[in-house]
């Protein structure tokens, strides 16, 4: 696919998020290309700089190589509390997988309480 003439703001945001997760994983682009079984280093550079947006199958392979869920690539924590919560669960999962189960059970208990129902 040819490079865009103008960068779409959402694509730029995706690229920043992708770069953040890649740097967090301490993976150079060259290694990520190998892990995700991609053919082009330039393509990933274009993704990071907001010129290209991967199709879902490629994004899934990138997420797998980064050891994150696909949703983590399209979650932008700065956009609001719900997104921040998702980011916190991603970080918590990395530190202690059982902790996410505890948070989920507490959230389910909270939602079952009749005084919180609308």
C-alpha positions as CSV (number, residue, x, y, z in Angstrom):
1,X,0.0,0.0,0.0
2,X,1.4,3.4,-0.9
3,X,2.3,5.9,1.8
4,X,-0.4,8.4,2.7
5,X,0.0,12.0,1.5
6,X,-1.2,13.3,4.9
7,X,-1.1,11.7,8.2
8,X,-4.5,10.8,9.8
9,X,-4.5,11.9,13.5
10,X,-5.8,8.5,14.6
11,X,-3.1,6.7,12.6
12,X,-0.5,9.0,14.2
13,X,-1.9,8.1,17.6
14,X,-1.8,4.4,16.8
15,X,1.9,4.8,15.8
16,X,2.8,6.5,19.0
17,X,1.0,3.8,21.0
18,X,2.8,1.1,19.0
19,X,6.2,2.7,19.6
20,X,5.5,3.1,23.3
21,X,4.6,-0.6,23.6
22,X,7.6,-1.6,21.5
23,X,10.0,0.4,23.6
24,X,8.4,-0.9,26.8
25,X,9.1,-4.4,25.5
26,X,12.7,-3.3,24.7
27,X,12.4,-4.6,21.2
28,X,14.3,-3.0,18.3
29,X,12.3,-2.8,15.1
30,X,14.6,-5.3,13.5
31,X,13.8,-7.9,16.1
32,X,10.1,-7.1,16.0
33,X,10.1,-7.7,12.2
34,X,11.5,-11.2,12.9
35,X,9.1,-12.0,15.7
36,X,6.0,-10.9,13.8
37,X,7.3,-12.6,10.6
38,X,7.1,-9.4,8.5
39,X,9.1,-8.6,5.5
40,X,9.8,-4.9,5.9
41,X,11.6,-2.7,8.5
42,X,10.5,0.4,6.6
43,X,6.9,-0.5,6.9
44,X,7.1,-0.7,10.7
45,X,8.9,2.6,10.8
46,X,6.0,4.1,8.7
47,X,3.6,2.6,11.3
48,X,5.4,4.2,14.2
49,X,5.5,7.6,12.4
50,X,1.8,7.5,11.6
51,X,2.2,7.0,7.8
52,X,0.8,3.4,7.7
53,X,-1.9,1.5,9.6
54,X,-1.5,-2.2,9.7
55,X,-4.5,-4.5,8.8
56,X,-6.0,-6.5,11.7
57,X,-4.0,-9.7,10.9
58,X,-0.7,-7.8,10.9
59,X,-1.7,-5.9,14.1
60,X,-2.5,-9.2,15.7
61,X,0.9,-10.5,14.9
62,X,2.5,-7.4,16.2
63,X,0.6,-7.6,19.4
64,X,1.7,-11.2,19.8
65,X,5.3,-10.3,19.2
66,X,5.0,-7.5,21.8
67,X,3.2,-9.9,24.2
68,X,0.2,-7.7,24.6
69,X,-3.4,-8.1,23.6
70,X,-4.6,-6.6,20.4
71,X,-6.8,-4.2,22.3
72,X,-3.7,-2.8,23.9
73,X,-2.5,-1.4,20.6
74,X,-5.7,0.6,20.1
75,X,-6.2,1.7,23.7
76,X,-5.2,5.3,24.4
77,X,-5.1,5.8,28.2
78,X,-5.0,9.6,27.9
79,X,-8.6,9.6,26.4
80,X,-10.4,8.9,29.6
81,X,-10.9,6.9,32.8
82,X,-12.2,3.8,31.0
83,X,-9.1,3.7,28.9
84,X,-6.9,4.4,31.9
85,X,-8.5,1.4,33.7
86,X,-7.8,-0.9,30.7
87,X,-4.1,0.3,30.8
88,X,-3.9,-0.4,34.5
89,X,-5.2,-3.9,34.0
90,X,-2.6,-4.4,31.3
91,X,0.2,-3.3,33.7
92,X,-1.3,-5.3,36.6
93,X,-1.6,-8.4,34.5
94,X,2.1,-8.1,33.7
95,X,3.0,-7.8,37.4
96,X,0.6,-10.3,38.9
97,X,-1.9,-12.2,36.7
98,X,-3.9,-13.2,39.7
99,X,-4.4,-9.6,40.7
100,X,-6.6,-8.9,37.6
101,X,-8.8,-11.8,38.7
102,X,-9.3,-10.1,42.1
103,X,-10.2,-6.8,40.5
104,X,-12.6,-8.5,38.2
105,X,-14.4,-10.3,41.1
106,X,-14.6,-7.0,43.0
107,X,-16.1,-5.2,40.0
108,X,-18.6,-8.0,39.5
109,X,-19.6,-7.8,43.1
110,X,-20.0,-4.0,42.8
111,X,-22.2,-4.4,39.8
112,X,-24.4,-7.0,41.5
113,X,-25.2,-4.6,44.4
114,X,-28.7,-3.3,43.8
115,X,-27.9,0.2,45.1
116,X,-25.5,0.7,42.1
117,X,-28.0,-0.4,39.4
118,X,-29.6,2.3,37.3
